[in-house]
Amino acid sequence: MPNKLLNISLLLMVGLLGLVSIDVMAHGVDDNTRAFLEQNQGVQFIPFLYIGAKHMITGYDHLLFLVGVIFFLYRSKDVLLYVTMFTLGHSTTLLLGVMTDLQVNAYLIDAIIGLSVIYKGFDNLGGFKRCFNWQPNTKIAVLVFGLFHGFGLATKLQEFQLSQEGLFTNLLAFNIGVEIGQFAALAIILIVINAWRHFPSFQRFSTLTNTALMSVGVMLMGYQLTGYFVN
């Protein structure tokens, strides 16, 4: 059974790598959503709630970072604490970025988001202690990277020149939707990880998963830096 689960995880990782490489910039913004955002006028709470949830569930970079954050958290209060730190960070810069029209280069922000995935995989593999005999403050790192993830969300919304009418309410709905999508995805991830901890293969699974996180992070970062220098 453990070997079968390990093989399944390998297939999932390979599939995820393929999805990221093919659709890394999509973030759930399909043609219908794009048309709605560009044409919307006034408060549309439920649609923005749905778009926020959809954006997070299809936002590979955000979810990969969170996978790394919760991977070795065993207590519910620790999971809640770290997710709250991340939420506080990205909610602040999401609202601040759009409401003040704070312009940040999307390629650089997304490259930093890719770096956050690399950081967490490297941290989970014990890289800082082994290579530098030093351990960064994880809580502060999660909060700081959360700020950059929020700017990443803001830059996506700024592409659509949203109407100022009802903007704050719509952004609040979008942010709530992001949290709903985030917690829904994390619930599934936690169930899988917690179930796997009971098997002897967990150590191999954890090494494989965090190595894959670093690999995807390098891919994301390289993709965005290429776009920055080419464009």
DRENLUMVEX-479975 format. One record per residue (C-alpha): residue number from 0; residue in three letters; x, y, z. Coordinates in Angstrom, 3 decimals. Layout:
BEGIN
+-----+-----+----------+----------+----------+
!   k !   r !       px !       py !       pz !
+-----+-----+----------+----------+----------+
! NUM ! ala !        X !        Y !        Z !
...
+-----+-----+----------+----------+----------+
END
This chain:
BEGIN
+-----+-----+----------+----------+----------+
!   k !   r !       px !       py !       pz !
+-----+-----+----------+----------+----------+
!   0 ! met !    0.000 !    0.000 !    0.000 !
!   1 ! pro !    2.705 !    2.606 !    0.865 !
!   2 ! asn !    4.541 !    1.912 !   -2.407 !
!   3 ! lys !    1.310 !    2.325 !   -4.325 !
!   4 ! leu !    0.682 !    5.661 !   -2.584 !
!   5 ! leu !    4.233 !    6.729 !   -3.348 !
!   6 ! asn !    3.732 !    5.941 !   -7.030 !
!   7 ! ile !    0.516 !    7.940 !   -7.027 !
!   8 ! ser !    2.347 !   10.895 !   -5.486 !
!   9 ! leu !    4.988 !   10.691 !   -8.204 !
!  10 ! leu !    2.318 !   10.800 !  -10.893 !
!  11 ! leu !    0.640 !   13.764 !   -9.196 !
!  12 ! met !    3.932 !   15.635 !   -9.009 !
!  13 ! val !    4.697 !   14.995 !  -12.670 !
!  14 ! gly !    1.204 !   16.131 !  -13.609 !
!  15 ! leu !    1.572 !   19.263 !  -11.511 !
!  16 ! leu !    4.872 !   20.102 !  -13.160 !
!  17 ! gly !    3.192 !   19.765 !  -16.545 !
!  18 ! leu !    0.283 !   21.962 !  -15.554 !
!  19 ! val !    2.531 !   24.647 !  -14.153 !
!  20 ! ser !    4.733 !   24.733 !  -17.228 !
!  21 ! ile !    1.793 !   24.891 !  -19.616 !
!  22 ! asp !   -0.586 !   27.207 !  -17.773 !
!  23 ! val !    1.554 !   29.064 !  -15.261 !
!  24 ! met !   -0.003 !   32.461 !  -15.971 !
!  25 ! ala !   -3.648 !   31.408 !  -16.133 !
!  26 ! his !   -4.654 !   31.728 !  -12.432 !
!  27 ! gly !   -8.242 !   30.911 !  -13.316 !
!  28 ! val !   -8.800 !   34.018 !  -15.495 !
!  29 ! asp !  -10.716 !   32.479 !  -18.367 !
!  30 ! asp !  -12.389 !   34.433 !  -21.155 !
!  31 ! asn !  -15.747 !   34.683 !  -19.383 !
!  32 ! thr !  -14.144 !   35.902 !  -16.153 !
!  33 ! arg !  -12.008 !   38.380 !  -18.071 !
!  34 ! ala !  -15.053 !   39.778 !  -19.854 !
!  35 ! phe !  -16.971 !   40.099 !  -16.579 !
!  36 ! leu !  -14.139 !   41.925 !  -14.805 !
!  37 ! glu !  -13.626 !   44.347 !  -17.675 !
!  38 ! gln !  -17.328 !   45.168 !  -18.065 !
!  39 ! asn !  -18.491 !   45.068 !  -14.432 !
!  40 ! gln !  -20.078 !   48.147 !  -12.875 !
!  41 ! gly !  -21.148 !   48.419 !   -9.231 !
!  42 ! val !  -21.175 !   45.911 !   -6.383 !
!  43 ! gln !  -21.162 !   42.246 !   -7.423 !
!  44 ! phe !  -20.409 !   40.442 !   -4.166 !
!  45 ! ile !  -21.184 !   36.827 !   -5.079 !
!  46 ! pro !  -19.453 !   36.848 !   -8.486 !
!  47 ! phe !  -16.286 !   38.349 !   -6.970 !
!  48 ! leu !  -16.488 !   35.827 !   -4.130 !
!  49 ! tyr !  -16.582 !   33.014 !   -6.684 !
!  50 ! ile !  -13.758 !   34.503 !   -8.767 !
!  51 ! gly !  -11.571 !   34.825 !   -5.664 !
!  52 ! ala !  -12.114 !   31.194 !   -4.670 !
!  53 ! lys !  -11.506 !   30.010 !   -8.217 !
!  54 ! his !   -8.376 !   32.122 !   -8.515 !
!  55 ! met !   -6.841 !   30.584 !   -5.385 !
!  56 ! ile !   -7.725 !   27.007 !   -6.273 !
!  57 ! thr !   -6.123 !   27.395 !   -9.713 !
!  58 ! gly !   -3.250 !   29.558 !   -8.407 !
!  59 ! tyr !   -0.513 !   26.913 !   -8.342 !
!  60 ! asp !    2.160 !   29.207 !   -6.910 !
!  61 ! his !    0.074 !   30.253 !   -3.901 !
!  62 ! leu !   -0.975 !   26.692 !   -3.094 !
!  63 ! leu !    2.535 !   25.275 !   -3.531 !
!  64 ! phe !    3.884 !   27.762 !   -1.013 !
!  65 ! leu !    1.136 !   26.842 !    1.440 !
!  66 ! val !    1.851 !   23.127 !    0.960 !
!  67 ! gly !    5.412 !   23.835 !    2.031 !
!  68 ! val !    4.277 !   25.955 !    4.976 !
!  69 ! ile !    1.974 !   23.319 !    6.497 !
!  70 ! phe !    3.917 !   20.215 !    5.491 !
!  71 ! phe !    5.565 !   19.601 !    8.859 !
!  72 ! leu !    2.943 !   21.252 !   11.067 !
!  73 ! tyr !    1.324 !   18.648 !   13.301 !
!  74 ! arg !   -0.900 !   20.733 !   15.558 !
!  75 ! ser !   -4.059 !   22.480 !   14.400 !
!  76 ! lys !   -3.187 !   25.688 !   16.242 !
!  77 ! asp !    0.164 !   25.852 !   14.402 !
!  78 ! val !   -1.549 !   25.403 !   11.044 !
!  79 ! leu !   -4.024 !   28.149 !   11.966 !
!  80 ! leu !   -1.220 !   30.469 !   13.115 !
!  81 ! tyr !    0.871 !   30.143 !    9.961 !
!  82 ! val !   -2.102 !   30.337 !    7.611 !
!  83 ! thr !   -3.267 !   33.445 !    9.488 !
!  84 ! met !    0.172 !   35.042 !    9.039 !
!  85 ! phe !    0.009 !   34.324 !    5.309 !
!  86 ! thr !   -3.579 !   35.583 !    5.098 !
!  87 ! leu !   -2.737 !   38.800 !    6.951 !
!  88 ! gly !    0.116 !   39.447 !    4.534 !
!  89 ! his !   -1.662 !   38.815 !    1.252 !
!  90 ! ser !   -4.929 !   40.466 !    2.326 !
!  91 ! thr !   -3.080 !   43.677 !    3.235 !
!  92 ! thr !   -1.218 !   44.079 !   -0.030 !
!  93 ! leu !   -4.127 !   42.868 !   -2.161 !
!  94 ! leu !   -6.398 !   45.626 !   -0.844 !
!  95 ! leu !   -3.622 !   48.233 !   -0.644 !
!  96 ! gly !   -2.308 !   47.508 !   -4.129 !
!  97 ! val !   -5.651 !   47.780 !   -5.911 !
!  98 ! met !   -7.247 !   50.561 !   -3.845 !
!  99 ! thr !   -4.205 !   52.859 !   -4.131 !
! 100 ! asp !   -3.356 !   51.694 !   -7.659 !
! 101 ! leu !    0.143 !   50.831 !   -6.455 !
! 102 ! gln !    1.953 !   49.644 !   -9.578 !
! 103 ! val !    4.437 !   46.794 !   -9.149 !
! 104 ! asn !    6.070 !   44.874 !  -11.983 !
! 105 ! ala !    4.068 !   41.656 !  -12.275 !
! 106 ! tyr !    7.013 !   39.600 !  -13.551 !
! 107 ! leu !    9.224 !   40.542 !  -10.605 !
! 108 ! ile !    6.468 !   39.931 !   -8.076 !
! 109 ! asp !    5.700 !   36.510 !   -9.545 !
! 110 ! ala !    9.424 !   35.719 !   -9.593 !
! 111 ! ile !    9.533 !   36.454 !   -5.849 !
! 112 ! ile !    6.487 !   34.221 !   -5.391 !
! 113 ! gly !    8.429 !   31.479 !   -7.183 !
! 114 ! leu !   11.336 !   32.194 !   -4.811 !
! 115 ! ser !    8.963 !   31.707 !   -1.863 !
! 116 ! val !    8.219 !   28.175 !   -3.081 !
! 117 ! ile !   11.949 !   27.463 !   -3.417 !
! 118 ! tyr !   12.555 !   28.856 !    0.059 !
! 119 ! lys !    9.934 !   26.653 !    1.738 !
! 120 ! gly !   11.021 !   23.464 !   -0.001 !
! 121 ! phe !   14.660 !   24.215 !    0.889 !
! 122 ! asp !   13.674 !   25.017 !    4.478 !
! 123 ! asn !   11.658 !   21.798 !    4.841 !
! 124 ! leu !   14.634 !   19.774 !    3.617 !
! 125 ! gly !   16.754 !   21.334 !    6.363 !
! 126 ! gly !   18.835 !   23.261 !    3.851 !
! 127 ! phe !   19.451 !   26.334 !    5.987 !
! 128 ! lys !   20.767 !   24.370 !    8.953 !
! 129 ! arg !   22.881 !   22.059 !    6.800 !
! 130 ! cys !   24.350 !   24.696 !    4.496 !
! 131 ! phe !   24.472 !   27.800 !    6.692 !
! 132 ! asn !   24.057 !   26.490 !   10.250 !
! 133 ! trp !   21.260 !   29.030 !   10.589 !
! 134 ! gln !   17.479 !   28.918 !   10.648 !
! 135 ! pro !   15.427 !   31.943 !    9.503 !
! 136 ! asn !   12.330 !   32.907 !   11.483 !
! 137 ! thr !    9.627 !   30.966 !    9.667 !
! 138 ! lys !    6.730 !   33.064 !   10.960 !
! 139 ! ile !    8.291 !   36.301 !    9.722 !
! 140 ! ala !    9.186 !   34.678 !    6.386 !
! 141 ! val !    5.606 !   33.469 !    5.867 !
! 142 ! leu !    4.254 !   36.955 !    6.649 !
! 143 ! val !    6.735 !   38.695 !    4.326 !
! 144 ! phe !    6.154 !   36.275 !    1.464 !
! 145 ! gly !    2.422 !   36.642 !    2.115 !
! 146 ! leu !    2.808 !   40.357 !    1.360 !
! 147 ! phe !    4.375 !   39.516 !   -2.006 !
! 148 ! his !    1.669 !   36.940 !   -2.766 !
! 149 ! gly !   -0.912 !   39.659 !   -2.109 !
! 150 ! phe !    0.834 !   41.984 !   -4.551 !
! 151 ! gly !    0.732 !   39.115 !   -7.033 !
! 152 ! leu !   -3.048 !   38.933 !   -6.654 !
! 153 ! ala !   -3.299 !   42.728 !   -6.911 !
! 154 ! thr !   -1.316 !   42.893 !  -10.148 !
! 155 ! lys !   -3.677 !   40.352 !  -11.718 !
! 156 ! leu !   -6.727 !   42.431 !  -10.812 !
! 157 ! gln !   -5.100 !   45.681 !  -11.934 !
! 158 ! glu !   -4.854 !   44.280 !  -15.459 !
! 159 ! phe !   -8.625 !   44.651 !  -15.807 !
! 160 ! gln !   -9.029 !   48.354 !  -14.944 !
! 161 ! leu !  -11.792 !   47.610 !  -12.421 !
! 162 ! ser !  -14.590 !   50.118 !  -11.993 !
! 163 ! gln !  -14.217 !   52.379 !   -8.937 !
! 164 ! glu !  -17.932 !   51.988 !   -8.206 !
! 165 ! gly !  -18.244 !   49.412 !   -5.418 !
! 166 ! leu !  -14.539 !   48.587 !   -5.737 !
! 167 ! phe !  -13.798 !   48.090 !   -2.032 !
! 168 ! thr !  -16.796 !   45.804 !   -1.518 !
! 169 ! asn !  -15.904 !   43.778 !   -4.596 !
! 170 ! leu !  -12.292 !   43.481 !   -3.436 !
! 171 ! leu !  -13.477 !   42.377 !   -0.006 !
! 172 ! ala !  -15.647 !   39.711 !   -1.648 !
! 173 ! phe !  -12.708 !   38.604 !   -3.830 !
! 174 ! asn !  -10.482 !   38.353 !   -0.764 !
! 175 ! ile !  -13.057 !   36.325 !    1.161 !
! 176 ! gly !  -13.344 !   34.051 !   -1.860 !
! 177 ! val !   -9.555 !   33.633 !   -1.872 !
! 178 ! glu !   -9.717 !   32.536 !    1.768 !
! 179 ! ile !  -12.535 !   30.081 !    1.050 !
! 180 ! gly !  -10.585 !   28.566 !   -1.823 !
! 181 ! gln !   -7.432 !   28.509 !    0.276 !
! 182 ! phe !   -9.014 !   26.682 !    3.208 !
! 183 ! ala !  -10.824 !   24.233 !    0.933 !
! 184 ! ala !   -7.570 !   23.307 !   -0.807 !
! 185 ! leu !   -5.635 !   23.143 !    2.469 !
! 186 ! ala !   -8.237 !   20.843 !    4.026 !
! 187 ! ile !   -7.675 !   18.295 !    1.262 !
! 188 ! ile !   -3.896 !   18.684 !    1.423 !
! 189 ! leu !   -3.874 !   18.237 !    5.203 !
! 190 ! ile !   -5.991 !   15.093 !    4.984 !
! 191 ! val !   -3.530 !   13.547 !    2.514 !
! 192 ! ile !   -0.425 !   14.561 !    4.482 !
! 193 ! asn !   -1.836 !   13.475 !    7.849 !
! 194 ! ala !   -2.891 !   10.110 !    6.424 !
! 195 ! trp !    0.577 !    9.579 !    4.954 !
! 196 ! arg !    2.327 !   10.221 !    8.263 !
! 197 ! his !    1.127 !    6.803 !    9.455 !
! 198 ! phe !    3.149 !    5.009 !    6.774 !
! 199 ! pro !    6.892 !    4.241 !    6.805 !
! 200 ! ser !    7.145 !    5.797 !    3.337 !
! 201 ! phe !    6.406 !    9.296 !    4.718 !
! 202 ! gln !   10.081 !   10.226 !    4.949 !
! 203 ! arg !   10.614 !    9.348 !    1.275 !
! 204 ! phe !    7.364 !   11.105 !    0.391 !
! 205 ! ser !    8.399 !   14.253 !    2.284 !
! 206 ! thr !   11.795 !   14.379 !    0.599 !
! 207 ! leu !   10.245 !   13.842 !   -2.827 !
! 208 ! thr !    7.532 !   16.436 !   -2.268 !
! 209 ! asn !    9.822 !   19.187 !   -1.008 !
! 210 ! thr !   12.379 !   18.508 !   -3.727 !
! 211 ! ala !    9.539 !   18.826 !   -6.231 !
! 212 ! leu !    8.483 !   22.110 !   -4.573 !
! 213 ! met !   11.964 !   23.506 !   -5.099 !
! 214 ! ser !   11.994 !   22.311 !   -8.718 !
! 215 ! val !    8.637 !   23.917 !   -9.491 !
! 216 ! gly !    9.732 !   27.097 !   -7.693 !
! 217 ! val !   12.835 !   27.305 !   -9.877 !
! 218 ! met !   10.633 !   26.799 !  -12.949 !
! 219 ! leu !    8.211 !   29.521 !  -11.870 !
! 220 ! met !   10.973 !   31.961 !  -11.006 !
! 221 ! gly !   12.870 !   31.321 !  -14.231 !
! 222 ! tyr !    9.701 !   31.704 !  -16.307 !
! 223 ! gln !    8.899 !   35.081 !  -14.739 !
! 224 ! leu !   12.462 !   36.430 !  -14.920 !
! 225 ! thr !   12.584 !   35.440 !  -18.577 !
! 226 ! gly !    9.392 !   37.402 !  -19.157 !
! 227 ! tyr !   10.815 !   40.392 !  -17.271 !
! 228 ! phe !   14.017 !   40.585 !  -19.298 !
! 229 ! val !   12.404 !   39.747 !  -22.644 !
! 230 ! asn !    9.559 !   42.225 !  -22.228 !
+-----+-----+----------+----------+----------+
END
